[in-house]
Amino acid sequence: MSGLRVDREQGATFVELFFDLVFVYAITQLTAFVLHDLTWAGVGRALLLFWLVWWAWTQFTWTLNTADTEHVLVRLPTLAATAVAFFLAQAIPDAFDGAGAWFAISYVLVRLIGLGLQEWVLRADRASEVPLLNVWTLSSMVGLGLVIAGGFADGGLRLALWAAAPVADMASAALAGRGTWDIAVGHFAERHGLIVIIALGESLIAAGVATSELTRDVAFAAATSGAVVAACALWWTYFAVLQVELEERLAAQEPRRLAAFARDVFSLWHAVVVAGVIGIAVGFEKAISHPDEPLSAAASLALTSGVVLFVGGLAGAAQRARVRGVVGPRLVLVVLALAATPVIPRLSPAVVLWSVAVGVALLAVVETRRVDGSRGQVAPA
């Protein structure tokens, strides 16, 4: 069997976008999970579930990167993974209760489909990455074993087993990232840009749901417009210049450094960014659903933590990629957001959301000018 690898320039295809739709649902479920248990313990459990959801998604950014996603033997397994991922997302609210086994089995099946498809594509075309793929596949079994064991365990043991899975996943990624992988740069960067759009869209969905039964008055308009402008400004800080800069630096990597760079900048730092959007969505929902009441301390921390993770995660990606003019302004905003956290419960939601919007918009303007002024100065990453 041959021809499973793409032999032309390929952008994100319809089957990949369809696959991503299930992860929109999963992100929505994670946001609801945090909203219903806005405590340190609840956020910690949500972060564990988020990692597993992210790792299942990012598996397919690698699996489908050089695969011909218009080939029926690639499309069918991807559609199968899409169907299974629905049950993964559906089980999120009760993953630490009665749905632990459902969540674990769904997660493992999605991952196994991704690993199996990756093996199939590369072996069918006798790709040079096969030895590395064997390392990646075999080492991934440790994390998968921990998740499946945790799904059938109870209470603290489930939590401990699932908490060990990200450590195993990181070790697996470190081992596999040492070698040379063939990566379609434009497609890889585009896939991660699309998931950021999906996550930001989810934050607006959360805001929309929160306003569906509210009286449309001045307080409603002020808070809602602040959330929408803030989301647009966050979009701008990624897509105005940084997305292009990250893709260009990915393309500039030597073959032996390409996989490690892609892993760090996209698979890992973008996880921080998307986790941040979940915190932002929680803050938006809390602020807009009660536009006449100040945010609680927990909701304030969720909002500012979300901004810190989004802005700081992209700062981490920019630092790893050696993008000039980005890290400094982003760290300033991170410090300001953290410093503002104790003050937020004393302010109206509209003031808080518009402050976020203005702060992020100023960041976008500053770094756009700074990056534009340093274009062409690509440092080795």
Order of alpha helices (4+ residues) and beta strands (2+ residues): alpha-alpha-alpha-alpha-alpha-alpha-alpha-alpha-alpha-alpha-alpha-alpha-alpha-alpha
